[in-house]
């Protein structure tokens, strides 16, 4: 599965690459270059740090592929919430919990 990752601080990109090697090909979205948009991908993982990055999300969002949207401060959002093709990932957790949540999401999305 080819996964495009938007992560301006690279921490979650590195976390995904180091914990999910088998069967996953991760590419990092580079905001300075629109060449990243031309990359073929089966899934988008978007890690949002501030509201300005929502413009990047709108640029990359496609209705035909699943999106994992990583957010902090999700206390008002249910942990396993799904809206259409968007799966929410709660980032205010320990690293091991985030890895486990991503594992479950990848399995769920991979079965669709």
C-alpha positions in Angstrom: 0.0 0.0 0.0 1.4 3.4 -1.0 0.8 6.0 1.6 1.5 9.8 1.2 2.3 11.5 4.6 1.9 15.1 5.3 4.0 15.9 8.4 5.8 19.2 8.6 7.7 18.2 11.7 8.6 14.7 10.5 8.1 13.0 13.8 5.1 10.9 12.8 6.6 10.2 9.3 9.6 8.7 11.0 7.4 6.8 13.5 5.4 5.3 10.6 8.5 4.3 8.6 10.2 2.7 11.6 7.2 0.7 12.8 5.4 -0.3 9.5 7.8 -1.5 6.9 6.2 -4.7 5.5 3.6 -4.0 2.9 3.7 -0.2 3.2 5.5 2.3 1.0 5.6 5.8 2.7 6.3 9.0 0.8 6.6 12.4 2.4 4.7 15.3 1.0 7.0 18.2 0.4 5.1 21.4 0.6 7.8 23.4 -1.3 7.3 21.2 -4.4 4.0 20.4 -6.1 5.7 17.2 -7.5 4.5 15.5 -4.3 0.9 15.8 -5.5 1.7 13.8 -8.6 2.8 10.8 -6.5 0.3 7.9 -6.8 -0.9 6.9 -3.4 -3.6 4.6 -2.0 -4.0 6.4 1.3 -3.2 9.8 2.8 -2.0 10.3 6.4 -2.2 14.0 7.3 -0.7 15.2 10.7 -2.2 18.6 11.5 -0.2 20.9 13.8 -2.0 24.2 13.2 -5.0 25.5 11.4 -2.9 27.0 8.5 -2.1 23.5 7.4 -5.8 22.9 6.6 -5.0 24.6 3.2 -2.5 21.8 2.5 -5.2 19.2 3.5 -7.7 20.7 1.1 -5.0 20.5 -1.7 -4.3 16.8 -1.0 -7.8 15.6 -0.1 -9.5 13.2 -2.5 -12.8 11.5 -2.0 -11.6 8.3 -3.7 -8.9 7.4 -1.2 -8.9 6.9 2.6 -7.5 9.6 4.8 -6.1 9.3 8.3 -6.2 12.7 9.9 -4.0 13.0 12.9 -5.1 15.7 15.4 -4.1 16.8 18.9 -6.6 18.1 21.4 -9.3 15.7 20.2 -11.1 15.7 23.6 -14.4 16.6 21.9 -14.0 13.9 19.2 -14.6 10.2 19.7 -11.4 8.1 19.4 -12.6 5.9 16.6 -14.7 8.5 14.7 -15.0 8.1 10.9 -16.6 10.6 8.5 -16.9 9.4 5.0 -13.4 8.4 4.0 -11.7 10.3 6.9 -10.5 8.3 9.9 -9.4 10.4 12.9 -6.2 9.6 14.8 -5.9 10.9 18.3 -2.3 12.2 18.8 -2.5 13.1 22.5 -1.5 9.6 23.5 1.7 7.7 24.2 3.8 6.6 21.2 2.9 3.0 21.7 -0.9 3.8 21.8 -0.6 5.8 18.6 1.3 2.9 16.9 -1.4 0.5 18.0 -4.2 2.8 16.7 -2.4 3.2 13.4 -2.0 -0.6 13.1 -5.8 -1.1 13.6 -6.5 1.7 11.1 -4.2 0.2 8.5 -5.7 -3.2 8.9 -9.3 -1.8 8.7 -8.5 0.3 5.6 -6.6 -2.5 4.0 -9.6 -4.8 4.2 -11.8 -2.4 2.3 
